[in-house]
Every structure is written in C-alpha cells, then in structure tokens.
Amino acid sequence: MEKKVYKQLNETLYTETLENGLSVTLLPKNEFHKTYGLFTTKYGSIDNQFVPLGESEMTKVPDGIAHFLEHKMFEKETGDIFHVFGKQGASANAFTSFTRTSYLFSSTSHVLKNMETLLDFVQEPYFTEETVNKEKGIIAQEIQMYEDEPDWRLFFGILGNLYPKHPLHIDIAGTVDSIMDITADLLMESYQTFYHPSNMNLFVVGKMDPAEMMDWIRENQAKKEFPAATEIKRHFPEETVADIVPFASITMPVNRAKSIVGVKGIGPAPEGKAALAYKTTMDLLLTLLFGPTSANYLKLYDSGIIDDSFSYDFSLDRTFHFVDIGGDAKDAEAFSTVVKEILLTAKESPELTEENLTLVKKRMIGQVLQSLNSLEYIANQYSQQAYGDATLFDLVPIIETITLDQLKSLAECFMQEAHMSVFHILPKGADEA
C-alpha cells in the first residue's frame, strides 16, 4: 500500500492495485463520523461499440445498456440490495454517466460489512429475461419523463449539434425503442467485458483505519476468481469540424425561450495531470468571461438578456471535450449572438487582466478547500474524473501556476466560430427555424 501525503492540505491518500487489477484508494478523514464508498467501472453510455470479452469482432449494443445494467445490478435472486444496505444502517445509490457507472454507500456504522455488501453485489451479476423485461417499462417511463424536461432537452440538443455521429448525443438512458432490444444475454456480455476489476476503481473516504480497510478489501477480492485481464477495445465514429451542425431549434410548452451555445474541442485533449491543468485553465477563462462578478455578466443581466438560470460549464472526458453556455432567454437569438461575440473576442477581452485573474484564482482555491469538507464531493470527483495520477489534491498548486498568457492562448485556439453551435428551445407557437 502506497502512501502519499499532501502537506499543504493536510490529507493522506493510500493506494494499491490488487492482484486482480482493482485500483483501491483510501482517504481517512477521522474527524467525520461517516464513511463513503464508491465502486466505479469505466463503462458509460458512450461505450456502445466494443469487442466483447473472449471475442475478436466489434459489436454494437443497444443505446442505454450501461444505465439499464446499473438498474439491474441491485436486483438479486435473494431480493433487493437496497433493503440489505438499509438493514445495515447504510444508504446506497448508483449513477451512470457518459463514461462511468458508480455504485455507492454511506454509513456511520457497520462500515466493513457494508463495504463487503458493495463489493459482493457489484461482482455477482444476476439477470433473467423476466426481470429484464419488467425493467423496460420502468426505464421507458424515466426516458419519457426526461423528454419532457426542457433543460435536459436543451443540453442534449447542443450535444446533437456538436457530436452528431458520436454516441455522446444520445440520452444516457437510451431511447424507448433501443431499450426494448436489451436482453439478459446482452447485459451479461457487457458486464463481463467492462466489470472486470482491472477496469474498476474503489474509493473510500471518511472514518476508517486504512490498514484494516485495505486488509478487508484484499481478503474479499482474494476469495473471488476472475478471468485474465485483457485490453478493452472500443470504437467511436470519426468526426470533423464539418460535421458540426451550426444551428437547430425545437418548440416545447415553455413560458420562456431557452438558448445554449456550445464549443467543441477539436482533436485529442491532454491526458493525465495536463488534462487537469487544461480543464482548470478553461474553468478560469469561463469564470473571467461569464462569472457573476464579471462586467459581461452584469451587463447581460441588467439588460435582461440573461437571468438567474444562466450557466456555463466545460466537460472533458474520454473522447470528448466541450464548452456549453446556456439558460432561459427573453430573446434566444440575442442571447446566442452576444455569447458567441464574447467567446470570439475572448483573447482581447477587457475581463482578462492580472488583477481579475488573481481574484478569480483566490475564489477558486477557496471553493476547492471548502469542497474538501464534503466526503461525497471528494469521492465523486475522484472517481468520475480521469487525470491519471493527478487528483483533486493537486488542484490548488495547479491553480496557483496558471498564467494570463495561458488563458489568452487557450481562448485563441479554442474559441473559433467553426467549432461553435447554437440550439434554441422556443415556446409552442413560435416559428421553428
């Protein structure tokens, strides 16, 4: 078990890769009463084309199968795993993203027993055609519910413009039609391919004895047999700038229009620690341009172009990275036009000054330090982001070293009109462009 001390933050991480390939990370925080465990596989909604374990040919599975599999993992022949956690004084949950699926529990008692339950239920699949067919109706209702959610439709609308070929634009839960093609055999095929310990990580944070916890995990895993680890081969369609759809809109029963501007990162993004620095640089740039204390934000808010629904984000993960900026708008066209103008002139923006950067960096560092008081935030950030050996605890020194020239360089290369797209949701009755 390796030990890494972050003196600046007074945090100590313990890490070990077990013989079966499982990556385990422990973060003792004994000033807390709660312990939080998160068991994650690098398998998400975009992984719909791959070579199954033991085979040689690429296969395509129905959209939404990773999310469907997450649902079915909690149902066993002996009953519902949620009830088991409840009897042991723990709360449990799970979620699927574009690139990962995570299973979790939090508890103030019976921590080792709950850890055993977490590891065992995720590593003991149970699927039958009867239970799979029953689940289809439940997930179909979930999909239909999100189809009626304007903000969800806005986000996936811009993804459809930016990534028309890539599975990123498909709802994480799939479609009502696609999930009807899911079978118990397909679930098992996906499970065996992606739920191997070598494709998974376990993160535990909170009150614990790290030596005792690691011994318990080692013992649990040593009792189980897994096939030899093999490289997982995935396939994603090739995309170019020419594939970006510059504009699209739909109508929905909303009182106010919604607008979103997206900027697609072209080419591979940095990896490892460089990826964390890259994302942090973009986060600083967006905060300077659109943050609530920026002149841009105040001007747009005072003029009524934006309101409290306004938001911006930068997403970076396996095979994709993009900026999205959106919200409700009195005039969707005015919203997208002014946002694009700010982005296209970002390098020369009067917001980009040493004084402003220093203030924003201080605020960001304060937010990072405050977030370290949340066990859930630490676990989710650690397990859901892919930065190689870099972690959340490397973020403060990275923030401190980012320069204004780096922000301007990123603005110049990233914020190009050919990489941008706009998506509007207009109230019913409005003309659809």
Order of alpha helices (4+ residues) and beta strands (2+ residues): beta-beta-beta-beta-beta-beta-alpha-beta-beta-alpha-beta-beta-alpha-alpha-alpha-alpha-alpha-beta-alpha-beta-beta-alpha-alpha-beta-beta-alpha-alpha-alpha-alpha-alpha-beta
